[in-house]
Amino acid sequence: MSSHERDGPPQARIPEREAPRSSFEPWRWSMTEAVAAITAGSITPVLLAESQLARIAATDAAIDAWATLDPDFVRAQAARVPATGAPLGGIGVGVKDIIDTADLPTEIGTPIFASRQPATDAACIARLRAAGGFVFGKTTSTPFAYMDPSKTRNPWDPAHTPGGSSAGSAAAVAAGHVAAAIGTQTNGSVIRPAAYCGVVGFKPTLDVIPFTGAHVFSPTLDVVGTFTRNVADAARLASVLADPGRVASATSALPRTPRFLYIGDFPWTQLDCDAVAVVEAAVTQLRTRTEVVPRDVPPLWREANKVHRTIMLFEGARALRSLQERERGRMTAALNAALDEGATISDAAYLDAMAMRERAIAFFTDWASGFDAILAPSAPGPAPWSLATTGDPSCCTLWSLLGFPALNLPVGFAEQMPMGLQLAAPRGCDDRLLAVAAWCEARLPYRGLV
């Protein structure tokens, strides 16, 4: 494990061409560093990809982060992209295996769609390519992006889950296979695996990045998100995937010290004591620099998780109804149970839940006014010591319900596994959230890569 600690805002670093080979490890670079090096001619996209492929060859047997990875394909893609100084010029990005790619299979984490080859790219992949990036490979997803585990293991300790459903995307970035990856979230599928694997996970405001061409579970809740090494990279990647003008490509300097609201726990889950200590320590560090106001989730919204579940399962059951009728025997027991539960939810109950959601959006937008961001745990504890679970997404549920942007910032370790602090803000405040997260990142040390 690296002993590197962040002591300031991430800066673009152009490595020297003459650096000794033993210290020339481009797979360690952030995306911003790699783009700067390629633009300056210090390295080519092919040499960067070769370094990453060597890292994968050395480590992935213990992690299994990839659903589809062809080294020759990676080399060909890297040789084809022009190093023109585009936002992602020459960078290969891992893509969750529920997002369509015209040149690689999209199997949605299930044998039902083995070797499925889409004819066209998802909208976010078309934007990735237009920005000078390329699809490095397809990262693992849990089946249908639901709760069942994938084959992937946590890079920090392979006996622990990497989380889900964007398991491979989080693990690949944490292990240094790629500098960035794309995932999706319906409940906790970006923030939770980012927390478990110790990387920055960013879930933007609902619909900021188009979901067209990705496997739909819940149209109301599904969001495309990113995994990167730092906050600056999260902004850079999200900005090219998002609709124009929705996310700035770089974090801006704050006009004043940010002010935070802090939710220490959520009423629908139980936090691990070690996790509480790590998150509290990070919040205490921030409290020495600025105002942090603790608040509990108000009584009216102490069962907001049930509103989320009603919407998610009602829509999931209908999105997958015809497929379940044909393929029930090849779907997992947990997924079948969830879809069966969703099928029993009445139209009236669903409409009530959607109305409650609209009330919650208005309430929490007002509740957070006067604060630059809301702080909370990213997960109830560190990654569980088990490969039979993807962990508990409950700390992410409220922001997924509301469609608020949220970000996991790695801040420490519990039981020798990464822990994250979650930051959230009202809809449309993505740039502010990223700027505040960068401010926090500069003040909260973390060890970095596995």
JONORZI-V101743 format. One record per residue. OMEGA is omega in whole degrees, -180 to 180 (NA if undefined). NEAR is the number of other C-alpha atoms within 10 Angstrom. D_CENTER is the distance of its C-alpha to the mean C-alpha in Angstrom with 1 decimal. Layout:
BEGIN
omega = {OMEGA | OMEGA}
near = {NEAR | NEAR}
d_center = {D_CENTER | D_CENTER}
END
This chain:
BEGIN
omega = {179 | 176 | -178 | 174 | 177 | 176 | 178 | -180 | 180 | -179 | 175 | -178 | 178 | -178 | 179 | 178 | -174 | -177 | 177 | -175 | -179 | 180 | -178 | -175 | -176 | 179 | 178 | -173 | 168 | 179 | 179 | 177 | -178 | 178 | 179 | -180 | 179 | -180 | -179 | -178 | 179 | 179 | 176 | 175 | -180 | 179 | 176 | 180 | 178 | 178 | 179 | 178 | 177 | 177 | 178 | 180 | -178 | -170 | -167 | 177 | 180 | -173 | 179 | -175 | -168 | 172 | 177 | 177 | 180 | -177 | 179 | 176 | 180 | -180 | -180 | 178 | -180 | 180 | -174 | -174 | 178 | 177 | -171 | -175 | 174 | -175 | 179 | -172 | 176 | -175 | 173 | -175 | 174 | -176 | 180 | -171 | 167 | -177 | -172 | 175 | -174 | -176 | 176 | 179 | 172 | -168 | 173 | 175 | -174 | 175 | 179 | -178 | 178 | 178 | 177 | -178 | 178 | 179 | -176 | 176 | 165 | -177 | -178 | 179 | 175 | 179 | 176 | -179 | -179 | -180 | 176 | 177 | 175 | 180 | -179 | 179 | 180 | 180 | -174 | 171 | 168 | -178 | 179 | -180 | 176 | -165 | -178 | -179 | 168 | 178 | -171 | 178 | -176 | -179 | -179 | 177 | -173 | 174 | -178 | 176 | 170 | -172 | 178 | 4 | -179 | -172 | -175 | -180 | 180 | -178 | -178 | 178 | -179 | -177 | -179 | 179 | 176 | 179 | -177 | 177 | -180 | 176 | 177 | 177 | 171 | 174 | -179 | -165 | 169 | -174 | -177 | 178 | 175 | 178 | -178 | -176 | 174 | 177 | 176 | 175 | -178 | 174 | -178 | 174 | 177 | 176 | 174 | 173 | -177 | 180 | -178 | 180 | 174 | 179 | -177 | 170 | -180 | -177 | -179 | -169 | -174 | -179 | 170 | 179 | -174 | 173 | -179 | 180 | -178 | -175 | 179 | 179 | 177 | 178 | -178 | -178 | -178 | -177 | -179 | 178 | -173 | 171 | -176 | 176 | -176 | 179 | 179 | -176 | 179 | 178 | -178 | 175 | -180 | -180 | -180 | 177 | -177 | 178 | -172 | 164 | -175 | 172 | -175 | 177 | 178 | -172 | -178 | 178 | 179 | -179 | 174 | -177 | 179 | 178 | 179 | -178 | -179 | 180 | 179 | 179 | 178 | 179 | 177 | 176 | 180 | -179 | 177 | -176 | -174 | -179 | 176 | -174 | 179 | 175 | 173 | 171 | -176 | -177 | -178 | -173 | -178 | 173 | 178 | 178 | 180 | 176 | 178 | -177 | 180 | -179 | -176 | -175 | 175 | -178 | 178 | -180 | -179 | 178 | -175 | -174 | -175 | 178 | 179 | 178 | -179 | -166 | -178 | -177 | 180 | 172 | -178 | 179 | -178 | 180 | 177 | 180 | 180 | -180 | 176 | 176 | 179 | -180 | 179 | -179 | -176 | 176 | -179 | 179 | 178 | -180 | 176 | 180 | 179 | 177 | 177 | 178 | 179 | 177 | -180 | 179 | -180 | -178 | -174 | 173 | 178 | -178 | -177 | -179 | -177 | 178 | 179 | 178 | 175 | 177 | 178 | 172 | 175 | -178 | -179 | 180 | 175 | 180 | -180 | 176 | -177 | 173 | -179 | -179 | 172 | 178 | -172 | -179 | -166 | -180 | -179 | -168 | -176 | -177 | 175 | 178 | -175 | -174 | 178 | 172 | 179 | -177 | 171 | 175 | 178 | -176 | -179 | -175 | 170 | -177 | 178 | 176 | -176 | 173 | -177 | 171 | -179 | 174 | 179 | 180 | 179 | -180 | 177 | -179 | -176 | -179 | 178 | -180 | -180 | 178 | 179 | 178 | 177 | 176 | 179 | -178 | -178 | -174 | -179 | -177 | 179 | -171 | 176 | -173 | 173 | NA}
near = {8 | 9 | 9 | 11 | 12 | 15 | 12 | 14 | 15 | 18 | 10 | 16 | 14 | 19 | 19 | 11 | 12 | 8 | 10 | 9 | 8 | 6 | 8 | 14 | 15 | 21 | 24 | 21 | 20 | 24 | 29 | 24 | 20 | 28 | 27 | 21 | 24 | 22 | 19 | 15 | 13 | 14 | 20 | 21 | 27 | 20 | 16 | 23 | 25 | 18 | 20 | 22 | 23 | 13 | 19 | 23 | 12 | 11 | 16 | 19 | 11 | 14 | 22 | 22 | 33 | 26 | 22 | 17 | 18 | 13 | 16 | 9 | 15 | 20 | 18 | 11 | 20 | 26 | 16 | 13 | 18 | 14 | 22 | 15 | 16 | 15 | 21 | 26 | 26 | 31 | 33 | 30 | 30 | 30 | 31 | 32 | 34 | 28 | 29 | 28 | 25 | 14 | 14 | 22 | 22 | 27 | 27 | 24 | 25 | 19 | 12 | 14 | 12 | 12 | 12 | 14 | 15 | 17 | 12 | 13 | 19 | 21 | 19 | 25 | 25 | 16 | 19 | 25 | 21 | 16 | 21 | 20 | 27 | 25 | 23 | 28 | 26 | 29 | 31 | 33 | 35 | 26 | 23 | 21 | 29 | 24 | 24 | 22 | 24 | 29 | 18 | 32 | 26 | 31 | 29 | 23 | 17 | 16 | 16 | 24 | 30 | 40 | 37 | 36 | 32 | 38 | 35 | 35 | 38 | 41 | 36 | 30 | 30 | 27 | 25 | 24 | 30 | 32 | 28 | 30 | 31 | 30 | 32 | 30 | 26 | 26 | 29 | 28 | 32 | 34 | 36 | 38 | 33 | 36 | 32 | 35 | 35 | 36 | 30 | 32 | 35 | 34 | 31 | 32 | 26 | 23 | 17 | 24 | 24 | 17 | 19 | 15 | 17 | 23 | 21 | 21 | 22 | 21 | 16 | 19 | 21 | 24 | 28 | 29 | 30 | 30 | 36 | 30 | 28 | 25 | 29 | 25 | 24 | 28 | 24 | 20 | 30 | 27 | 24 | 26 | 26 | 22 | 15 | 11 | 10 | 20 | 26 | 19 | 18 | 17 | 22 | 15 | 11 | 12 | 6 | 6 | 12 | 20 | 19 | 23 | 23 | 19 | 16 | 18 | 19 | 21 | 18 | 13 | 14 | 14 | 16 | 13 | 11 | 16 | 23 | 19 | 13 | 21 | 26 | 16 | 15 | 20 | 21 | 13 | 14 | 19 | 14 | 9 | 12 | 13 | 14 | 20 | 14 | 13 | 12 | 13 | 16 | 11 | 9 | 8 | 16 | 13 | 15 | 21 | 21 | 14 | 22 | 24 | 17 | 21 | 24 | 24 | 22 | 24 | 23 | 23 | 24 | 16 | 17 | 15 | 16 | 11 | 13 | 18 | 9 | 10 | 11 | 14 | 10 | 12 | 18 | 16 | 12 | 12 | 20 | 16 | 12 | 19 | 22 | 17 | 15 | 21 | 17 | 12 | 16 | 12 | 11 | 9 | 15 | 19 | 13 | 14 | 19 | 18 | 12 | 16 | 19 | 12 | 13 | 19 | 19 | 13 | 12 | 19 | 15 | 11 | 13 | 16 | 12 | 10 | 16 | 21 | 26 | 22 | 23 | 24 | 28 | 31 | 32 | 25 | 28 | 28 | 31 | 19 | 16 | 15 | 21 | 12 | 18 | 27 | 27 | 20 | 22 | 19 | 27 | 29 | 21 | 24 | 25 | 25 | 26 | 24 | 25 | 22 | 26 | 32 | 32 | 32 | 30 | 30 | 26 | 23 | 20 | 18 | 11 | 11 | 21 | 25 | 34 | 33 | 25 | 29 | 27 | 30 | 28 | 26 | 18 | 17 | 19 | 26 | 21 | 21 | 24 | 29 | 21 | 24 | 27 | 23 | 21 | 23 | 22 | 16 | 18 | 20 | 17 | 22 | 17 | 21 | 19 | 16}
d_center = {21.6 | 21.8 | 23.6 | 22.3 | 21.5 | 20.3 | 23.4 | 22.7 | 20.5 | 19.1 | 21.9 | 22.2 | 24.3 | 26.5 | 27.6 | 31.4 | 32.5 | 35.1 | 32.9 | 34.0 | 32.2 | 31.3 | 29.2 | 28.0 | 24.6 | 22.4 | 19.5 | 19.1 | 18.7 | 15.8 | 15.4 | 17.7 | 20.2 | 20.3 | 20.9 | 23.6 | 25.2 | 25.3 | 26.7 | 29.3 | 30.4 | 29.6 | 27.8 | 27.3 | 24.2 | 26.0 | 26.5 | 22.9 | 22.0 | 24.8 | 23.5 | 20.1 | 22.0 | 24.2 | 21.4 | 20.1 | 23.7 | 24.2 | 21.2 | 19.7 | 22.6 | 21.4 | 17.7 | 17.8 | 14.4 | 15.8 | 17.2 | 19.2 | 20.0 | 23.4 | 24.4 | 27.1 | 24.9 | 22.5 | 25.7 | 27.1 | 24.1 | 24.0 | 27.8 | 27.6 | 25.2 | 27.3 | 26.6 | 27.5 | 25.3 | 23.0 | 19.7 | 18.1 | 21.5 | 21.6 | 17.9 | 16.7 | 13.0 | 11.6 | 11.2 | 10.2 | 13.7 | 13.9 | 13.9 | 17.5 | 18.8 | 22.5 | 23.1 | 21.2 | 21.2 | 18.6 | 19.5 | 17.0 | 17.1 | 20.7 | 24.2 | 25.2 | 23.6 | 24.5 | 25.2 | 24.2 | 24.3 | 23.3 | 25.8 | 23.6 | 20.1 | 17.6 | 17.9 | 14.6 | 15.9 | 19.3 | 18.0 | 16.2 | 19.6 | 21.6 | 19.9 | 21.1 | 18.2 | 18.4 | 16.7 | 17.0 | 16.5 | 14.8 | 12.4 | 13.1 | 12.2 | 14.1 | 17.1 | 16.6 | 13.0 | 15.0 | 15.6 | 17.6 | 16.5 | 16.0 | 18.0 | 15.4 | 16.2 | 14.7 | 15.7 | 17.2 | 19.4 | 19.6 | 21.3 | 18.1 | 15.3 | 11.9 | 10.7 | 9.9 | 9.7 | 7.1 | 9.3 | 10.5 | 7.6 | 6.7 | 10.5 | 11.6 | 10.2 | 11.5 | 14.7 | 15.4 | 15.6 | 13.9 | 12.9 | 9.8 | 8.0 | 7.0 | 5.6 | 6.9 | 7.6 | 11.2 | 11.5 | 8.9 | 6.9 | 3.2 | 5.3 | 7.8 | 7.0 | 5.6 | 8.9 | 10.9 | 10.4 | 10.8 | 8.4 | 7.1 | 3.7 | 5.2 | 6.3 | 9.7 | 13.0 | 13.8 | 15.3 | 14.6 | 13.1 | 15.5 | 14.6 | 17.9 | 18.0 | 15.1 | 16.3 | 17.0 | 17.0 | 17.4 | 18.2 | 18.2 | 14.7 | 12.6 | 10.0 | 8.3 | 5.1 | 4.6 | 4.6 | 8.1 | 11.0 | 11.9 | 11.8 | 14.3 | 12.3 | 9.4 | 12.5 | 14.1 | 11.7 | 10.9 | 14.7 | 15.8 | 13.7 | 14.8 | 18.3 | 20.7 | 21.0 | 18.0 | 15.9 | 17.9 | 17.4 | 18.1 | 18.0 | 21.4 | 23.7 | 24.1 | 27.6 | 28.0 | 26.5 | 23.7 | 24.6 | 22.3 | 22.5 | 21.5 | 20.9 | 21.6 | 20.9 | 20.5 | 23.7 | 22.3 | 21.0 | 22.6 | 21.1 | 22.0 | 24.6 | 23.1 | 19.7 | 21.7 | 23.5 | 20.6 | 19.0 | 22.6 | 23.4 | 20.6 | 21.7 | 25.3 | 24.6 | 23.4 | 26.4 | 28.7 | 27.7 | 27.2 | 27.7 | 25.4 | 26.7 | 25.9 | 26.0 | 25.6 | 24.2 | 27.4 | 29.5 | 29.2 | 25.5 | 25.5 | 25.0 | 22.3 | 20.3 | 23.2 | 22.9 | 19.3 | 20.4 | 23.4 | 21.6 | 18.9 | 21.6 | 24.3 | 22.2 | 20.9 | 24.5 | 25.7 | 23.1 | 23.9 | 27.5 | 29.4 | 27.2 | 27.7 | 31.4 | 31.6 | 29.2 | 29.3 | 30.6 | 27.7 | 25.0 | 24.0 | 26.0 | 23.0 | 21.9 | 25.6 | 26.1 | 23.2 | 24.5 | 28.1 | 27.3 | 25.8 | 28.9 | 31.1 | 29.5 | 32.0 | 31.6 | 33.0 | 30.5 | 27.6 | 29.2 | 29.8 | 26.1 | 25.2 | 27.8 | 26.6 | 23.1 | 24.8 | 26.8 | 23.8 | 22.1 | 25.4 | 25.9 | 22.7 | 22.9 | 26.3 | 25.5 | 23.1 | 25.6 | 27.0 | 23.8 | 21.3 | 18.3 | 18.0 | 17.1 | 16.3 | 15.1 | 11.5 | 13.1 | 16.8 | 17.2 | 16.1 | 15.1 | 18.2 | 20.9 | 20.8 | 19.6 | 20.9 | 18.0 | 14.3 | 14.9 | 15.2 | 12.7 | 15.4 | 14.2 | 11.6 | 14.3 | 16.2 | 13.6 | 12.6 | 16.4 | 17.2 | 14.7 | 14.2 | 11.5 | 9.6 | 8.0 | 7.9 | 10.7 | 12.2 | 15.8 | 17.8 | 18.7 | 20.3 | 22.3 | 21.2 | 17.5 | 14.7 | 14.3 | 12.2 | 13.5 | 11.7 | 13.0 | 13.7 | 16.3 | 18.2 | 17.5 | 18.1 | 17.7 | 14.5 | 16.7 | 18.1 | 15.0 | 13.8 | 17.4 | 17.7 | 14.6 | 16.3 | 19.5 | 18.1 | 16.6 | 20.1 | 21.7 | 19.7 | 20.3 | 17.9 | 18.9 | 16.2 | 16.1 | 17.3}
END
